[in-house]
Amino acid sequence: MLLPGKKDSQRSLFFSLEDSPDLGDAINVLLVAAAFNFKRMMNKYKERFALFFLQIRAIFFLLIKPKQA
């Protein structure tokens, strides 16, 4: 696509969506991949946080254990 006022030798490096119908598909693929990786990392962090919380709770209950008579 030539921009108005440009000569044939000065082609634009920028494309519009009309020039390349696959550009929208490529953007969608990148967004889906980013969302998938984000969800995967959130699940990993959720597991790590749950394990850390259970360890802290176990230590806390061991320290505050009632004395047996």
PyMOL Python script that loads the backbone (N, CA, C, O; Angstrom):
from pymol import cmd

cmd.read_pdbstr("""\
ATOM      1  N   MET A   1       0.851  -1.176   0.000  1.00  0.00           N
ATOM      2  CA  MET A   1       0.000   0.000   0.000  1.00  0.00           C
ATOM      3  C   MET A   1       0.890   1.230   0.000  1.00  0.00           C
ATOM      4  O   MET A   1       1.810   1.341   0.810  1.00  0.00           O
ATOM      5  N   LEU A   2       0.625   2.114  -0.872  1.00  0.00           N
ATOM      6  CA  LEU A   2       1.381   3.356  -0.927  1.00  0.00           C
ATOM      7  C   LEU A   2       0.653   4.439  -0.157  1.00  0.00           C
ATOM      8  O   LEU A   2      -0.568   4.570  -0.248  1.00  0.00           O
ATOM      9  N   LEU A   3       1.397   5.199   0.585  1.00  0.00           N
ATOM     10  CA  LEU A   3       0.801   6.320   1.294  1.00  0.00           C
ATOM     11  C   LEU A   3       0.625   7.483   0.334  1.00  0.00           C
ATOM     12  O   LEU A   3       1.395   7.620  -0.617  1.00  0.00           O
ATOM     13  N   PRO A   4      -0.368   8.318   0.565  1.00  0.00           N
ATOM     14  CA  PRO A   4      -0.555   9.470  -0.327  1.00  0.00           C
ATOM     15  C   PRO A   4       0.682  10.366  -0.301  1.00  0.00           C
ATOM     16  O   PRO A   4       1.248  10.631   0.760  1.00  0.00           O
ATOM     17  N   GLY A   5       1.085  10.819  -1.461  1.00  0.00           N
ATOM     18  CA  GLY A   5       2.226  11.701  -1.563  1.00  0.00           C
ATOM     19  C   GLY A   5       3.558  10.977  -1.601  1.00  0.00           C
ATOM     20  O   GLY A   5       4.596  11.638  -1.629  1.00  0.00           O
ATOM     21  N   LYS A   6       3.578   9.674  -1.602  1.00  0.00           N
ATOM     22  CA  LYS A   6       4.821   8.906  -1.636  1.00  0.00           C
ATOM     23  C   LYS A   6       5.077   8.400  -3.051  1.00  0.00           C
ATOM     24  O   LYS A   6       4.138   8.111  -3.792  1.00  0.00           O
ATOM     25  N   LYS A   7       6.304   8.299  -3.408  1.00  0.00           N
ATOM     26  CA  LYS A   7       6.673   7.753  -4.712  1.00  0.00           C
ATOM     27  C   LYS A   7       6.742   6.236  -4.620  1.00  0.00           C
ATOM     28  O   LYS A   7       6.723   5.668  -3.528  1.00  0.00           O
ATOM     29  N   ASP A   8       6.822   5.593  -5.761  1.00  0.00           N
ATOM     30  CA  ASP A   8       6.896   4.134  -5.793  1.00  0.00           C
ATOM     31  C   ASP A   8       8.131   3.614  -5.067  1.00  0.00           C
ATOM     32  O   ASP A   8       8.098   2.520  -4.504  1.00  0.00           O
ATOM     33  N   SER A   9       9.216   4.377  -5.071  1.00  0.00           N
ATOM     34  CA  SER A   9      10.443   3.914  -4.430  1.00  0.00           C
ATOM     35  C   SER A   9      10.407   4.078  -2.916  1.00  0.00           C
ATOM     36  O   SER A   9      11.265   3.537  -2.218  1.00  0.00           O
ATOM     37  N   GLN A  10       9.420   4.822  -2.395  1.00  0.00           N
ATOM     38  CA  GLN A  10       9.321   5.060  -0.951  1.00  0.00           C
ATOM     39  C   GLN A  10       8.135   4.286  -0.390  1.00  0.00           C
ATOM     40  O   GLN A  10       7.143   4.888   0.022  1.00  0.00           O
ATOM     41  N   ARG A  11       8.221   3.016  -0.370  1.00  0.00           N
ATOM     42  CA  ARG A  11       7.120   2.190   0.140  1.00  0.00           C
ATOM     43  C   ARG A  11       7.114   2.213   1.668  1.00  0.00           C
ATOM     44  O   ARG A  11       8.153   2.358   2.312  1.00  0.00           O
ATOM     45  N   SER A  12       5.932   2.068   2.216  1.00  0.00           N
ATOM     46  CA  SER A  12       5.769   2.089   3.662  1.00  0.00           C
ATOM     47  C   SER A  12       6.145   0.734   4.250  1.00  0.00           C
ATOM     48  O   SER A  12       5.838  -0.311   3.676  1.00  0.00           O
ATOM     49  N   LEU A  13       6.809   0.766   5.396  1.00  0.00           N
ATOM     50  CA  LEU A  13       7.143  -0.476   6.088  1.00  0.00           C
ATOM     51  C   LEU A  13       5.995  -0.945   6.960  1.00  0.00           C
ATOM     52  O   LEU A  13       6.008  -2.077   7.443  1.00  0.00           O
ATOM     53  N   PHE A  14       4.995  -0.088   7.171  1.00  0.00           N
ATOM     54  CA  PHE A  14       3.863  -0.419   8.027  1.00  0.00           C
ATOM     55  C   PHE A  14       2.720  -0.947   7.170  1.00  0.00           C
ATOM     56  O   PHE A  14       2.433  -0.416   6.098  1.00  0.00           O
ATOM     57  N   PHE A  15       2.080  -1.985   7.654  1.00  0.00           N
ATOM     58  CA  PHE A  15       0.973  -2.589   6.940  1.00  0.00           C
ATOM     59  C   PHE A  15      -0.315  -2.299   7.691  1.00  0.00           C
ATOM     60  O   PHE A  15      -0.318  -2.181   8.917  1.00  0.00           O
ATOM     61  N   SER A  16      -1.391  -2.186   6.960  1.00  0.00           N
ATOM     62  CA  SER A  16      -2.691  -2.065   7.598  1.00  0.00           C
ATOM     63  C   SER A  16      -3.352  -3.436   7.580  1.00  0.00           C
ATOM     64  O   SER A  16      -2.865  -4.355   6.922  1.00  0.00           O
ATOM     65  N   LEU A  17      -4.447  -3.572   8.292  1.00  0.00           N
ATOM     66  CA  LEU A  17      -5.146  -4.858   8.323  1.00  0.00           C
ATOM     67  C   LEU A  17      -5.731  -5.201   6.966  1.00  0.00           C
ATOM     68  O   LEU A  17      -5.955  -6.377   6.679  1.00  0.00           O
ATOM     69  N   GLU A  18      -5.984  -4.208   6.124  1.00  0.00           N
ATOM     70  CA  GLU A  18      -6.506  -4.481   4.789  1.00  0.00           C
ATOM     71  C   GLU A  18      -5.456  -5.143   3.906  1.00  0.00           C
ATOM     72  O   GLU A  18      -5.796  -5.934   3.025  1.00  0.00           O
ATOM     73  N   ASP A  19      -4.183  -4.827   4.134  1.00  0.00           N
ATOM     74  CA  ASP A  19      -3.115  -5.384   3.313  1.00  0.00           C
ATOM     75  C   ASP A  19      -2.841  -6.845   3.640  1.00  0.00           C
ATOM     76  O   ASP A  19      -2.530  -7.632   2.746  1.00  0.00           O
ATOM     77  N   SER A  20      -2.952  -7.209   4.895  1.00  0.00           N
ATOM     78  CA  SER A  20      -2.603  -8.557   5.302  1.00  0.00           C
ATOM     79  C   SER A  20      -3.695  -9.130   6.204  1.00  0.00           C
ATOM     80  O   SER A  20      -3.737  -8.802   7.389  1.00  0.00           O
ATOM     81  N   PRO A  21      -4.574  -9.972   5.678  1.00  0.00           N
ATOM     82  CA  PRO A  21      -5.638 -10.529   6.526  1.00  0.00           C
ATOM     83  C   PRO A  21      -5.106 -11.492   7.577  1.00  0.00           C
ATOM     84  O   PRO A  21      -5.796 -11.770   8.557  1.00  0.00           O
ATOM     85  N   ASP A  22      -3.890 -12.011   7.394  1.00  0.00           N
ATOM     86  CA  ASP A  22      -3.326 -12.936   8.363  1.00  0.00           C
ATOM     87  C   ASP A  22      -2.744 -12.218   9.579  1.00  0.00           C
ATOM     88  O   ASP A  22      -2.422 -12.867  10.575  1.00  0.00           O
ATOM     89  N   LEU A  23      -2.604 -10.914   9.519  1.00  0.00           N
ATOM     90  CA  LEU A  23      -2.038 -10.174  10.648  1.00  0.00           C
ATOM     91  C   LEU A  23      -2.939 -10.271  11.869  1.00  0.00           C
ATOM     92  O   LEU A  23      -2.446 -10.450  12.982  1.00  0.00           O
ATOM     93  N   GLY A  24      -4.247 -10.156  11.682  1.00  0.00           N
ATOM     94  CA  GLY A  24      -5.191 -10.287  12.792  1.00  0.00           C
ATOM     95  C   GLY A  24      -5.125 -11.671  13.416  1.00  0.00           C
ATOM     96  O   GLY A  24      -5.193 -11.809  14.637  1.00  0.00           O
ATOM     97  N   ASP A  25      -4.994 -12.690  12.590  1.00  0.00           N
ATOM     98  CA  ASP A  25      -4.877 -14.064  13.095  1.00  0.00           C
ATOM     99  C   ASP A  25      -3.585 -14.235  13.887  1.00  0.00           C
ATOM    100  O   ASP A  25      -3.569 -14.896  14.925  1.00  0.00           O
ATOM    101  N   ALA A  26      -2.509 -13.638  13.396  1.00  0.00           N
ATOM    102  CA  ALA A  26      -1.225 -13.743  14.102  1.00  0.00           C
ATOM    103  C   ALA A  26      -1.290 -13.051  15.461  1.00  0.00           C
ATOM    104  O   ALA A  26      -0.737 -13.550  16.441  1.00  0.00           O
ATOM    105  N   ILE A  27      -1.956 -11.915  15.520  1.00  0.00           N
ATOM    106  CA  ILE A  27      -2.106 -11.209  16.800  1.00  0.00           C
ATOM    107  C   ILE A  27      -2.940 -12.047  17.761  1.00  0.00           C
ATOM    108  O   ILE A  27      -2.619 -12.138  18.946  1.00  0.00           O
ATOM    109  N   ASN A  28      -4.007 -12.659  17.256  1.00  0.00           N
ATOM    110  CA  ASN A  28      -4.842 -13.509  18.111  1.00  0.00           C
ATOM    111  C   ASN A  28      -4.061 -14.700  18.653  1.00  0.00           C
ATOM    112  O   ASN A  28      -4.225 -15.069  19.816  1.00  0.00           O
ATOM    113  N   VAL A  29      -3.221 -15.300  17.832  1.00  0.00           N
ATOM    114  CA  VAL A  29      -2.409 -16.436  18.279  1.00  0.00           C
ATOM    115  C   VAL A  29      -1.453 -15.995  19.389  1.00  0.00           C
ATOM    116  O   VAL A  29      -1.285 -16.707  20.378  1.00  0.00           O
ATOM    117  N   LEU A  30      -0.830 -14.833  19.232  1.00  0.00           N
ATOM    118  CA  LEU A  30       0.078 -14.337  20.270  1.00  0.00           C
ATOM    119  C   LEU A  30      -0.663 -14.053  21.574  1.00  0.00           C
ATOM    120  O   LEU A  30      -0.154 -14.351  22.654  1.00  0.00           O
ATOM    121  N   LEU A  31      -1.855 -13.481  21.477  1.00  0.00           N
ATOM    122  CA  LEU A  31      -2.628 -13.194  22.685  1.00  0.00           C
ATOM    123  C   LEU A  31      -3.062 -14.474  23.397  1.00  0.00           C
ATOM    124  O   LEU A  31      -3.027 -14.546  24.625  1.00  0.00           O
ATOM    125  N   VAL A  32      -3.466 -15.473  22.632  1.00  0.00           N
ATOM    126  CA  VAL A  32      -3.878 -16.753  23.227  1.00  0.00           C
ATOM    127  C   VAL A  32      -2.687 -17.422  23.901  1.00  0.00           C
ATOM    128  O   VAL A  32      -2.818 -17.958  25.002  1.00  0.00           O
ATOM    129  N   ALA A  33      -1.529 -17.394  23.253  1.00  0.00           N
ATOM    130  CA  ALA A  33      -0.336 -18.009  23.838  1.00  0.00           C
ATOM    131  C   ALA A  33       0.061 -17.292  25.126  1.00  0.00           C
ATOM    132  O   ALA A  33       0.435 -17.940  26.103  1.00  0.00           O
ATOM    133  N   ALA A  34      -0.016 -15.976  25.136  1.00  0.00           N
ATOM    134  CA  ALA A  34       0.324 -15.218  26.346  1.00  0.00           C
ATOM    135  C   ALA A  34      -0.655 -15.531  27.477  1.00  0.00           C
ATOM    136  O   ALA A  34      -0.243 -15.693  28.626  1.00  0.00           O
ATOM    137  N   ALA A  35      -1.935 -15.616  27.161  1.00  0.00           N
ATOM    138  CA  ALA A  35      -2.936 -15.938  28.185  1.00  0.00           C
ATOM    139  C   ALA A  35      -2.727 -17.339  28.736  1.00  0.00           C
ATOM    140  O   ALA A  35      -2.860 -17.556  29.941  1.00  0.00           O
ATOM    141  N   PHE A  36      -2.403 -18.289  27.873  1.00  0.00           N
ATOM    142  CA  PHE A  36      -2.163 -19.662  28.314  1.00  0.00           C
ATOM    143  C   PHE A  36      -0.959 -19.727  29.254  1.00  0.00           C
ATOM    144  O   PHE A  36      -1.018 -20.382  30.294  1.00  0.00           O
ATOM    145  N   ASN A  37       0.139 -19.046  28.890  1.00  0.00           N
ATOM    146  CA  ASN A  37       1.328 -19.049  29.738  1.00  0.00           C
ATOM    147  C   ASN A  37       1.060 -18.347  31.065  1.00  0.00           C
ATOM    148  O   ASN A  37       1.554 -18.782  32.106  1.00  0.00           O
ATOM    149  N   PHE A  38       0.279 -17.264  31.039  1.00  0.00           N
ATOM    150  CA  PHE A  38      -0.062 -16.557  32.264  1.00  0.00           C
ATOM    151  C   PHE A  38      -0.873 -17.453  33.191  1.00  0.00           C
ATOM    152  O   PHE A  38      -0.620 -17.496  34.395  1.00  0.00           O
ATOM    153  N   LYS A  39      -1.840 -18.162  32.639  1.00  0.00           N
ATOM    154  CA  LYS A  39      -2.662 -19.061  33.458  1.00  0.00           C
ATOM    155  C   LYS A  39      -1.814 -20.183  34.052  1.00  0.00           C
ATOM    156  O   LYS A  39      -1.984 -20.551  35.215  1.00  0.00           O
ATOM    157  N   ARG A  40      -0.901 -20.722  33.245  1.00  0.00           N
ATOM    158  CA  ARG A  40      -0.029 -21.799  33.733  1.00  0.00           C
ATOM    159  C   ARG A  40       0.853 -21.317  34.884  1.00  0.00           C
ATOM    160  O   ARG A  40       1.017 -22.026  35.877  1.00  0.00           O
ATOM    161  N   MET A  41       1.417 -20.126  34.757  1.00  0.00           N
ATOM    162  CA  MET A  41       2.261 -19.586  35.831  1.00  0.00           C
ATOM    163  C   MET A  41       1.442 -19.281  37.077  1.00  0.00           C
ATOM    164  O   MET A  41       1.922 -19.499  38.189  1.00  0.00           O
ATOM    165  N   MET A  42       0.216 -18.780  36.919  1.00  0.00           N
ATOM    166  CA  MET A  42      -0.636 -18.508  38.079  1.00  0.00           C
ATOM    167  C   MET A  42      -0.954 -19.806  38.816  1.00  0.00           C
ATOM    168  O   MET A  42      -0.994 -19.821  40.046  1.00  0.00           O
ATOM    169  N   ASN A  43      -1.179 -20.890  38.084  1.00  0.00           N
ATOM    170  CA  ASN A  43      -1.444 -22.174  38.741  1.00  0.00           C
ATOM    171  C   ASN A  43      -0.215 -22.659  39.503  1.00  0.00           C
ATOM    172  O   ASN A  43      -0.348 -23.217  40.592  1.00  0.00           O
ATOM    173  N   LYS A  44       0.977 -22.456  38.948  1.00  0.00           N
ATOM    174  CA  LYS A  44       2.200 -22.849  39.655  1.00  0.00           C
ATOM    175  C   LYS A  44       2.377 -22.033  40.923  1.00  0.00           C
ATOM    176  O   LYS A  44       2.716 -22.577  41.974  1.00  0.00           O
ATOM    177  N   TYR A  45       2.149 -20.723  40.829  1.00  0.00           N
ATOM    178  CA  TYR A  45       2.279 -19.873  42.017  1.00  0.00           C
ATOM    179  C   TYR A  45       1.234 -20.221  43.066  1.00  0.00           C
ATOM    180  O   TYR A  45       1.505 -20.146  44.264  1.00  0.00           O
ATOM    181  N   LYS A  46       0.038 -20.602  42.618  1.00  0.00           N
ATOM    182  CA  LYS A  46      -1.022 -20.986  43.538  1.00  0.00           C
ATOM    183  C   LYS A  46      -0.618 -22.243  44.318  1.00  0.00           C
ATOM    184  O   LYS A  46      -0.846 -22.327  45.525  1.00  0.00           O
ATOM    185  N   GLU A  47      -0.024 -23.208  43.630  1.00  0.00           N
ATOM    186  CA  GLU A  47       0.429 -24.428  44.303  1.00  0.00           C
ATOM    187  C   GLU A  47       1.537 -24.124  45.304  1.00  0.00           C
ATOM    188  O   GLU A  47       1.529 -24.641  46.421  1.00  0.00           O
ATOM    189  N   ARG A  48       2.488 -23.287  44.905  1.00  0.00           N
ATOM    190  CA  ARG A  48       3.593 -22.938  45.807  1.00  0.00           C
ATOM    191  C   ARG A  48       3.084 -22.194  47.034  1.00  0.00           C
ATOM    192  O   ARG A  48       3.538 -22.446  48.149  1.00  0.00           O
ATOM    193  N   PHE A  49       2.135 -21.272  46.829  1.00  0.00           N
ATOM    194  CA  PHE A  49       1.583 -20.522  47.953  1.00  0.00           C
ATOM    195  C   PHE A  49       0.828 -21.446  48.897  1.00  0.00           C
ATOM    196  O   PHE A  49       0.931 -21.298  50.114  1.00  0.00           O
ATOM    197  N   ALA A  50       0.069 -22.400  48.354  1.00  0.00           N
ATOM    198  CA  ALA A  50      -0.675 -23.337  49.196  1.00  0.00           C
ATOM    199  C   ALA A  50       0.285 -24.190  50.024  1.00  0.00           C
ATOM    200  O   ALA A  50       0.041 -24.415  51.210  1.00  0.00           O
ATOM    201  N   LEU A  51       1.365 -24.665  49.420  1.00  0.00           N
ATOM    202  CA  LEU A  51       2.345 -25.459  50.154  1.00  0.00           C
ATOM    203  C   LEU A  51       3.013 -24.625  51.248  1.00  0.00           C
ATOM    204  O   LEU A  51       3.176 -25.090  52.376  1.00  0.00           O
ATOM    205  N   PHE A  52       3.397 -23.401  50.913  1.00  0.00           N
ATOM    206  CA  PHE A  52       4.017 -22.506  51.892  1.00  0.00           C
ATOM    207  C   PHE A  52       3.054 -22.225  53.048  1.00  0.00           C
ATOM    208  O   PHE A  52       3.462 -22.230  54.209  1.00  0.00           O
ATOM    209  N   PHE A  53       1.784 -21.980  52.735  1.00  0.00           N
ATOM    210  CA  PHE A  53       0.790 -21.710  53.776  1.00  0.00           C
ATOM    211  C   PHE A  53       0.602 -22.930  54.681  1.00  0.00           C
ATOM    212  O   PHE A  53       0.480 -22.780  55.897  1.00  0.00           O
ATOM    213  N   LEU A  54       0.577 -24.123  54.109  1.00  0.00           N
ATOM    214  CA  LEU A  54       0.420 -25.329  54.928  1.00  0.00           C
ATOM    215  C   LEU A  54       1.633 -25.551  55.834  1.00  0.00           C
ATOM    216  O   LEU A  54       1.480 -25.998  56.971  1.00  0.00           O
ATOM    217  N   GLN A  55       2.831 -25.244  55.344  1.00  0.00           N
ATOM    218  CA  GLN A  55       4.025 -25.383  56.164  1.00  0.00           C
ATOM    219  C   GLN A  55       4.013 -24.386  57.320  1.00  0.00           C
ATOM    220  O   GLN A  55       4.350 -24.745  58.448  1.00  0.00           O
ATOM    221  N   ILE A  56       3.637 -23.161  57.056  1.00  0.00           N
ATOM    222  CA  ILE A  56       3.553 -22.145  58.110  1.00  0.00           C
ATOM    223  C   ILE A  56       2.509 -22.542  59.140  1.00  0.00           C
ATOM    224  O   ILE A  56       2.735 -22.389  60.341  1.00  0.00           O
ATOM    225  N   ARG A  57       1.374 -23.046  58.689  1.00  0.00           N
ATOM    226  CA  ARG A  57       0.318 -23.460  59.614  1.00  0.00           C
ATOM    227  C   ARG A  57       0.789 -24.624  60.488  1.00  0.00           C
ATOM    228  O   ARG A  57       0.495 -24.657  61.683  1.00  0.00           O
ATOM    229  N   ALA A  58       1.514 -25.576  59.903  1.00  0.00           N
ATOM    230  CA  ALA A  58       2.000 -26.719  60.676  1.00  0.00           C
ATOM    231  C   ALA A  58       3.005 -26.267  61.735  1.00  0.00           C
ATOM    232  O   ALA A  58       2.967 -26.732  62.874  1.00  0.00           O
ATOM    233  N   ILE A  59       3.897 -25.366  61.356  1.00  0.00           N
ATOM    234  CA  ILE A  59       4.883 -24.852  62.323  1.00  0.00           C
ATOM    235  C   ILE A  59       4.178 -24.081  63.429  1.00  0.00           C
ATOM    236  O   ILE A  59       4.516 -24.226  64.603  1.00  0.00           O
ATOM    237  N   PHE A  60       3.211 -23.272  63.061  1.00  0.00           N
ATOM    238  CA  PHE A  60       2.476 -22.485  64.056  1.00  0.00           C
ATOM    239  C   PHE A  60       1.774 -23.388  65.061  1.00  0.00           C
ATOM    240  O   PHE A  60       1.831 -23.133  66.264  1.00  0.00           O
ATOM    241  N   PHE A  61       1.106 -24.450  64.580  1.00  0.00           N
ATOM    242  CA  PHE A  61       0.389 -25.332  65.493  1.00  0.00           C
ATOM    243  C   PHE A  61       1.335 -26.184  66.337  1.00  0.00           C
ATOM    244  O   PHE A  61       0.973 -26.591  67.441  1.00  0.00           O
ATOM    245  N   LEU A  62       2.532 -26.458  65.838  1.00  0.00           N
ATOM    246  CA  LEU A  62       3.511 -27.187  66.646  1.00  0.00           C
ATOM    247  C   LEU A  62       4.046 -26.299  67.770  1.00  0.00           C
ATOM    248  O   LEU A  62       4.308 -26.777  68.874  1.00  0.00           O
ATOM    249  N   LEU A  63       4.204 -25.025  67.490  1.00  0.00           N
ATOM    250  CA  LEU A  63       4.711 -24.100  68.506  1.00  0.00           C
ATOM    251  C   LEU A  63       3.667 -23.776  69.557  1.00  0.00           C
ATOM    252  O   LEU A  63       4.011 -23.554  70.718  1.00  0.00           O
ATOM    253  N   ILE A  64       2.403 -23.744  69.176  1.00  0.00           N
ATOM    254  CA  ILE A  64       1.327 -23.389  70.096  1.00  0.00           C
ATOM    255  C   ILE A  64       0.587 -24.667  70.514  1.00  0.00           C
ATOM    256  O   ILE A  64      -0.633 -24.650  70.678  1.00  0.00           O
ATOM    257  N   LYS A  65       1.277 -25.707  70.677  1.00  0.00           N
ATOM    258  CA  LYS A  65       0.674 -26.974  71.066  1.00  0.00           C
ATOM    259  C   LYS A  65       0.311 -26.918  72.562  1.00  0.00           C
ATOM    260  O   LYS A  65       1.148 -26.530  73.377  1.00  0.00           O
ATOM    261  N   PRO A  66      -0.908 -27.296  72.930  1.00  0.00           N
ATOM    262  CA  PRO A  66      -1.263 -27.254  74.362  1.00  0.00           C
ATOM    263  C   PRO A  66      -0.464 -28.300  75.161  1.00  0.00           C
ATOM    264  O   PRO A  66      -0.197 -29.406  74.692  1.00  0.00           O
ATOM    265  N   LYS A  67      -0.108 -27.908  76.353  1.00  0.00           N
ATOM    266  CA  LYS A  67       0.661 -28.813  77.202  1.00  0.00           C
ATOM    267  C   LYS A  67      -0.250 -29.906  77.721  1.00  0.00           C
ATOM    268  O   LYS A  67      -1.386 -29.660  78.125  1.00  0.00           O
ATOM    269  N   GLN A  68       0.278 -31.122  77.699  1.00  0.00           N
ATOM    270  CA  GLN A  68      -0.494 -32.247  78.199  1.00  0.00           C
ATOM    271  C   GLN A  68      -0.146 -32.468  79.655  1.00  0.00           C
ATOM    272  O   GLN A  68       1.019 -32.397  80.047  1.00  0.00           O
ATOM    273  N   ALA A  69      -1.161 -32.736  80.451  1.00  0.00           N
ATOM    274  CA  ALA A  69      -0.948 -32.909  81.896  1.00  0.00           C
ATOM    275  C   ALA A  69      -0.561 -34.301  82.275  1.00  0.00           C
ATOM    276  O   ALA A  69      -0.352 -34.585  83.455  1.00  0.00           O
TER     277      ALA A  69
END
""", "prot")
cmd.dss("prot")
cmd.show_as("cartoon", "prot")
cmd.util.cbc("prot")
cmd.orient("prot")
